[in-house]
Amino acid sequence: MVVSKSRQVEISQRRHQAVQMRIAGVSPTVIAERLGYSGAAAVSKDIDRALQKAAKAEHMASEQLLKMEIDRLDRIMASLWPKVIKGDINACEAALKVINKRSTLLGLDLINRNGVADTDMASLLGNMLLQLQQRHAVPDPDTDVILEAEIIAEIGTGDE
């Protein structure tokens, strides 16, 4: 059944009024009488729909906000990472703050409290950093270290 825009507006306004009245403590029976519902059950059903729709919208909004914050932290980490690799203490401290914030937002900080081993947290963070490096085309620190390492031709015995 296709509902006209004006009817949709009427339904939305009536639903909003019903929710506000119910929040104020008005019984579904009285709401039905005052707003023209067929009965208390129809009021309850309409209020449930309104609350479900609001909860879904709230969940979608919070998911969007979380994604935006994670993306922002990714950009911050990508900008810090080259300095972290070089051992800049301030950059390392800032990176740790970013990691802690990300862990909090994603609930990773709760993992150890639920009995999962510390090694699992380390692997999660390692995978997260690997994903960040790949996403932002940040060079792999292990590769850079290997490329910059000095090659020693001979290893002495130390008796020399």
C-alpha positions as CSV (number, residue, x, y, z in Angstrom):
1,M,0.0,0.0,0.0
2,V,1.4,3.4,-1.1
3,V,1.0,6.1,1.5
4,S,1.0,9.8,0.4
5,K,3.5,12.2,1.8
6,S,0.9,14.1,3.7
7,R,-0.4,10.9,5.3
8,Q,3.1,9.9,6.2
9,V,3.5,13.3,7.9
10,E,0.3,12.8,9.9
11,I,1.3,9.4,11.0
12,S,4.7,10.6,12.1
13,Q,3.2,13.5,14.0
14,R,0.6,11.3,15.7
15,R,3.3,8.7,16.6
16,H,5.5,11.5,18.0
17,Q,2.6,12.8,20.1
18,A,1.9,9.2,21.3
19,V,5.5,8.7,22.4
20,Q,5.6,12.0,24.2
21,M,2.4,11.3,26.0
22,R,3.6,7.8,27.0
23,I,6.8,9.3,28.3
24,A,4.8,11.7,30.3
25,G,3.0,8.7,31.9
26,V,-0.3,8.8,30.0
27,S,-1.8,5.3,29.6
28,P,-2.2,3.7,26.1
29,T,-6.0,3.7,26.6
30,V,-6.1,7.5,27.1
31,I,-3.6,8.1,24.2
32,A,-5.9,6.0,22.0
33,E,-8.9,8.1,22.9
34,R,-7.2,11.4,22.5
35,L,-5.3,10.7,19.3
36,G,-7.9,8.6,17.5
37,Y,-6.2,5.1,17.7
38,S,-8.4,2.0,17.5
39,G,-7.3,0.9,20.9
40,A,-4.5,0.6,23.5
41,A,-2.9,-2.2,21.5
42,A,-2.6,0.0,18.4
43,V,-1.0,2.7,20.5
44,S,1.5,0.3,22.0
45,K,2.3,-1.1,18.6
46,D,2.8,2.4,17.2
47,I,5.0,3.4,20.1
48,D,7.1,0.3,19.7
49,R,7.6,1.0,16.0
50,A,8.6,4.6,16.8
51,L,11.1,3.5,19.4
52,Q,12.5,0.8,17.2
53,K,13.0,3.3,14.4
54,A,14.6,5.7,16.8
55,A,16.9,3.0,18.1
56,K,17.9,2.0,14.6
57,A,18.6,5.6,13.6
58,E,20.6,6.0,16.8
59,H,22.6,2.9,16.2
60,M,23.3,3.9,12.6
61,A,24.4,7.4,13.7
62,S,26.7,5.9,16.4
63,E,28.2,3.5,13.9
64,Q,28.9,6.4,11.5
65,L,30.5,8.4,14.3
66,L,32.6,5.4,15.4
67,K,33.8,4.9,11.8
68,M,34.6,8.6,11.5
69,E,36.6,8.5,14.7
70,I,38.5,5.4,13.7
71,D,39.3,6.9,10.3
72,R,40.6,10.1,12.1
73,L,42.8,8.0,14.4
74,D,44.1,6.1,11.3
75,R,45.1,9.3,9.7
76,I,46.8,10.5,12.9
77,M,48.7,7.2,13.3
78,A,49.8,7.3,9.6
79,S,51.2,10.8,10.1
80,L,53.0,9.7,13.3
81,W,54.3,6.4,12.1
82,P,57.4,7.5,10.2
83,K,58.7,9.4,13.3
84,V,57.8,6.4,15.5
85,I,59.9,4.1,13.3
86,K,62.8,6.6,13.7
87,G,62.5,6.4,17.5
88,D,61.1,9.9,18.1
89,I,60.0,9.7,21.8
90,N,57.2,12.3,21.4
91,A,55.8,10.5,18.4
92,C,56.0,7.2,20.2
93,E,54.0,8.6,23.2
94,A,51.5,10.2,20.8
95,A,51.1,6.8,18.9
96,L,50.5,5.0,22.2
97,K,47.7,7.5,23.0
98,V,46.2,6.8,19.6
99,I,46.5,3.1,20.2
100,N,44.8,3.4,23.6
101,K,42.0,5.5,22.2
102,R,41.4,3.1,19.4
103,S,41.4,0.2,21.8
104,T,38.9,2.0,24.0
105,L,36.6,2.8,21.0
106,L,36.7,-0.7,19.7
107,G,36.4,-2.4,23.1
108,L,39.9,-4.0,22.7
109,D,40.8,-2.7,26.2
110,L,38.1,-5.1,27.6
111,I,39.7,-8.2,26.2
112,N,42.1,-8.9,29.1
113,R,39.3,-8.3,31.6
114,N,37.4,-11.1,30.0
115,G,40.1,-13.7,30.5
116,V,41.8,-13.6,27.1
117,A,45.6,-14.0,27.2
118,D,47.8,-11.0,26.8
119,T,49.4,-12.5,23.7
120,D,46.0,-12.2,21.9
121,M,46.0,-8.4,22.6
122,A,49.5,-8.1,21.2
123,S,48.5,-10.0,18.0
124,L,45.4,-7.8,17.7
125,L,47.5,-4.6,17.9
126,G,50.1,-6.0,15.5
127,N,47.4,-6.8,13.0
128,M,45.8,-3.4,13.5
129,L,49.2,-1.7,12.8
130,L,49.8,-3.9,9.8
131,Q,46.4,-2.8,8.4
132,L,47.2,0.8,9.1
133,Q,50.5,0.5,7.2
134,Q,48.8,-1.1,4.2
135,R,45.9,1.3,4.2
136,H,48.1,4.4,4.3
137,A,51.0,3.0,2.3
138,V,53.4,3.4,5.3
139,P,56.7,1.5,4.8
140,D,57.1,-1.6,6.8
141,P,59.6,-0.8,9.7
142,D,61.1,-4.3,9.6
143,T,61.9,-3.9,5.9
144,D,63.3,-0.4,6.4
145,V,65.5,-1.6,9.2
146,I,66.8,-4.4,7.1
147,L,67.5,-2.1,4.1
148,E,69.4,0.3,6.3
149,A,71.4,-2.4,8.3
150,E,75.1,-2.5,7.9
151,I,76.5,-5.7,6.5
152,I,79.4,-7.1,8.4
153,A,81.8,-9.2,6.4
154,E,83.4,-11.0,9.2
155,I,82.6,-11.7,12.8
156,G,85.6,-11.6,15.0
157,T,86.1,-13.8,18.0
158,G,86.7,-10.8,20.3
159,D,90.4,-11.9,20.9
160,E,91.8,-9.3,18.7
